Amino acid sequence: MPASEPSRLPAARWPRLQLVELTDLALLPRPLRRWLGDYLRGVVTLTRFFAPAAPRIAELMRGARTDRVVDLCSGGGGPWPALAEDVARSLGARARVVLTDLHPDPATWAFLRRTSAGAVEGFPSAVPADAVPEELEGVRTIFDGLHHFPPKAARAVLADAARRGIPLVAAEATRRSLLGLLLVLLSPLFVWAVTPLLRPFSASRLLFTYLLPVVPLLALFDGVVSALRCYRPDELLALAEGLPGSHVWSVERPRGARGPTLLVGRRAGGPPHLPPARGGRAR
């Protein structure tokens, strides 16, 4: 669940914990993975939490002379059903988005392609975020996904883009803070509130949301783990320090403490960036 924290509240200083979310497990039943992905897609679409990232993504697309975005660790599609339109408006042209995941869901891909008039489509094969096939060209994005990786693996994700000179935006909604943790504790309430609005409709999802609250408990568990292992801005810059290639990395918060945290990597000499958040830049 997207979390905001007023700037007057002190940031949590506890160390990052590399725990395991249930959706990281290959053995998690596909319906549960799909229903949680539907919820996450629904809540960020309704709140438009990641809309501030659209101008930055469009800027990187113009600099790279591409109309395509390759989204990593896409899950149920994240913010893209609405964000594709935001990016297209900022770009002044149609934007094409290719969703990828280590556990692709063809049914979800087909639904999103149909409801987006083809602007959002899924790649059918498994795609590791640190070894993206060369055929998948375009500005890379990863929404609420980088915290799933321990530091060495997260650096590998960034390095794969930097080595090939590909711009990348890694966006995070959750904050490792007391307020961020308190908000994710409300996840079951958000699941119960949002579920009637989710599409495609699923009677089974209603059963496992209201009669047997498996989906709310799954959202609660994974939300708490996310809050405990997400990276702070200085840690994001540390991940990018010394990577191969000539990328310039910055951390941005387009709406300050109330907006998402963006780790942005671009080729040196590319389009200028907004002033970075605390932590500055890393090469």
C-alpha positions in Angstrom: 0.0 0.0 0.0 1.4 3.4 -0.9 2.7 5.2 2.2 3.4 8.9 2.8 5.2 10.4 5.7 5.2 14.1 6.6 8.7 15.6 6.6 8.3 16.5 10.3 8.4 12.8 11.3 11.9 11.4 11.9 13.0 8.6 9.6 13.3 5.2 11.1 16.9 4.3 11.8 16.6 0.6 12.2 18.7 -1.5 9.8 17.3 -2.9 6.6 16.2 -6.6 7.0 16.5 -8.9 4.1 13.3 -10.9 4.8 11.2 -13.0 2.3 7.8 -12.0 1.0 5.4 -14.8 0.2 5.1 -13.5 -3.4 8.9 -14.2 -3.7 8.2 -17.9 -3.4 7.7 -19.9 -6.6 5.5 -22.3 -4.7 2.8 -19.6 -3.9 -0.4 -20.7 -5.7 -0.9 -18.7 -8.9 -4.4 -17.5 -7.9 -3.1 -16.0 -4.7 -0.2 -14.3 -6.6 -2.7 -13.0 -9.1 -5.2 -11.7 -6.6 -2.5 -9.8 -4.6 -1.2 -8.4 -7.9 -4.7 -7.3 -8.8 -5.1 -5.5 -5.4 -1.7 -3.7 -5.7 -2.5 -2.7 -9.3 -5.9 -1.5 -8.2 -4.7 0.6 -5.2 -1.9 2.4 -7.1 -4.3 3.0 -10.0 -7.0 4.5 -7.8 -4.6 6.7 -5.8 -2.4 7.6 -8.9 0.5 7.4 -6.5 3.1 6.9 -9.1 1.8 9.6 -11.5 4.7 12.0 -10.6 7.1 9.5 -12.2 5.5 10.0 -15.6 7.4 13.2 -16.7 10.7 11.6 -15.7 10.0 8.4 -17.6 8.9 10.4 -20.7 12.0 12.6 -20.5 14.3 9.5 -20.5 12.3 8.0 -23.4 12.9 11.2 -25.4 16.6 11.1 -24.6 16.8 7.5 -25.6 14.7 8.1 -28.7 12.3 5.3 -27.9 8.6 4.9 -27.4 8.9 1.7 -25.4 9.2 1.0 -21.7 10.3 -2.4 -20.4 8.9 -2.9 -16.9 10.7 -5.3 -14.6 9.1 -7.4 -11.8 5.7 -6.3 -13.1 3.6 -8.7 -11.0 0.0 -7.8 -11.8 0.9 -4.8 -13.9 1.5 -2.3 -11.1 0.6 1.3 -12.0 0.8 0.8 -15.7 -2.9 0.7 -16.7 -3.2 4.4 -15.8 0.5 5.4 -15.9 0.9 4.6 -19.6 -1.6 7.3 -20.4 0.3 9.8 -18.1 3.6 9.0 -19.8 2.0 9.3 -23.3 0.7 12.8 -22.4 4.1 13.9 -21.1 5.8 12.3 -24.2 3.4 13.8 -26.6 3.1 10.4 -28.4 1.8 6.9 -27.8 3.9 5.0 -25.2 4.3 1.2 -25.5 4.8 -0.7 -22.3 6.1 -4.3 -22.1 5.6 -6.0 -18.7 8.0 -8.7 -17.6 8.3 -10.9 -14.6 10.1 -14.0 -13.3 6.6 -15.5 -12.9 4.6 -14.2 -15.9 0.8 -14.5 -15.8 -0.5 -14.9 -19.4 -4.1 -14.3 -18.3 -3.3 -11.0 -16.6 -1.1 -9.9 -19.5 -4.0 -10.6 -21.9 -6.5 -8.7 -19.7 -4.2 -5.7 -19.5 -3.5 -5.7 -23.3 -7.2 -5.8 -24.0 -8.2 -3.0 -21.6 -5.3 -0.7 -22.6 -6.0 -1.1 -26.4 -2.6 -2.7 -26.8 -0.6 0.1 -25.0 0.4 -2.4 -22.3 1.4 -5.9 -23.1 3.3 -8.7 -21.4 6.3 -10.7 -22.4 5.4 -14.4 -22.3 8.7 -15.8 -20.9 10.3 -15.5 -17.5 12.6 -12.4 -17.4 15.2 -12.1 -14.6 15.6 -8.4 -13.8 19.4 -8.7 -13.8 19.6 -10.4 -17.2 17.0 -8.8 -19.5 17.0 -10.3 -23.0 18.5 -8.0 -25.7 15.3 -8.1 -27.7 13.6 -6.1 -24.9 14.8 -2.6 -25.8 13.4 0.5 -24.1 13.7 2.6 -21.0 13.5 0.3 -18.0 11.3 0.7 -14.9 10.7 -1.2 -11.8 7.9 -0.3 -9.4 8.1 -1.5 -5.8 10.4 -4.2 -6.9 14.0 -3.3 -6.1 13.5 -3.9 -2.3 12.9 -7.6 -3.1 16.6 -8.0 -3.9 19.4 -8.1 -1.4 22.1 -5.4 -2.1 24.3 -7.6 -4.3 21.4 -8.7 -6.5 19.9 -5.2 -6.6 23.3 -3.8 -7.8 23.2 -6.5 -10.5 19.8 -5.2 -11.7 21.1 -1.7 -11.9 24.4 -2.8 -13.5 22.6 -4.7 -16.3 21.0 -1.5 -17.4 24.1 0.7 -16.8 26.4 -1.7 -18.7 24.2 -1.4 -21.8 23.6 2.3 -21.5 19.8 1.9 -20.8 18.0 4.5 -18.7 16.2 3.1 -15.6 13.7 4.4 -13.1 13.2 2.3 -9.9 10.2 3.6 -7.9 9.3 2.8 -4.4 6.0 3.6 -2.5 6.8 2.2 0.9 9.2 3.9 3.3 11.3 2.3 6.0 9.8 4.4 8.8 7.5 4.1 11.7 4.6 5.7 9.8 5.3 3.5 6.8 5.1 0.4 9.0 1.9 1.6 10.7 0.2 2.3 7.3 0.9 -1.2 6.0 -0.6 -2.6 9.1 -3.9 -1.2 7.7 -3.5 -3.3 4.5 -6.4 -5.7 5.3 -8.8 -2.7 5.5 -7.5 -1.4 2.2 -7.9 -4.9 0.6 -11.5 -5.1 1.8 -12.3 -1.6 0.6 -10.7 -1.9 -2.9 -11.7 -5.5 -3.8 -15.2 -4.7 -5.1 -13.6 -2.3 -7.6 -11.1 -4.8 -9.0 -11.2 -6.2 -12.5 -11.4 -8.8 -13.9 -14.1 -10.0 -11.5 -13.4 -13.2 -9.6 -15.8 -15.0 -7.4 -12.9 -17.0 -5.9 -11.2 -13.8 -5.0 -14.3 -12.6 -3.0 -14.3 -15.9 -1.2 -10.6 -15.7 -0.2 -11.0 -12.0 0.7 -14.1 -11.8 2.8 -15.1 -15.3 4.0 -11.6 -16.7 4.2 -9.3 -13.6 4.6 -6.3 -15.1 2.9 -5.7 -12.2 0.5 -5.8 -9.5 3.3 -3.4 -11.5 5.4 -1.1 -12.1 2.5 -1.1 -8.3 1.8 -0.4 -7.6 5.5 2.5 -10.0 5.7 4.2 -8.9 2.5 3.5 -5.2 3.3 5.2 -5.5 6.7 8.2 -7.3 5.1 8.4 -4.6 2.3 8.5 -1.8 5.0 11.3 -3.6 6.8 13.5 -4.2 3.8 13.0 -1.2 1.5 16.0 1.0 0.7 16.4 4.5 2.0 17.7 7.2 -0.5 21.3 7.0 0.7 21.2 3.3 0.4 19.8 3.5 -3.1 22.7 5.7 -4.1 25.1 3.3 -2.5 23.8 0.5 -4.6 24.6 2.6 -7.7 28.0 3.6 -6.6 30.8 2.4 -8.9 28.6 0.6 -11.4 30.0 -0.1 -14.9 29.2 2.3 -17.7 28.8 6.1 -17.6 25.4 6.4 -15.9 24.6 9.3 -13.6 22.3 8.2 -10.7 20.1 10.4 -8.6 17.3 10.0 -6.0 14.2 12.1 -6.6 11.0 12.7 -4.6 8.7 14.6 -7.0 6.2 15.4 -4.3 8.6 15.5 -1.4 7.9 13.3 1.5 4.4 12.5 0.3 5.4 11.1 -3.1 7.3 8.1 -4.3 11.0 7.7 -4.1 12.7 7.4 -7.5 16.2 6.1 -8.2 16.9 7.4 -11.7 19.8 6.3 -13.9 20.7 8.0 -17.2 23.6 8.1 -19.5 26.0 11.0 -18.7 25.3 14.0 -20.9 21.6 13.0 -21.2 18.7 15.3 -20.4 19.0 17.3 -17.1 17.4 16.1 -14.0 15.3 17.8 -11.3 17.3 18.6 -8.2 17.9 15.3 -6.4 16.6 14.5 -2.9 18.9 14.1 0.1 21.9 12.1 -0.8 22.9 13.8 -4.1 24.3 11.9 -7.0 26.4 8.8 -7.6 28.4 7.8 -10.6 
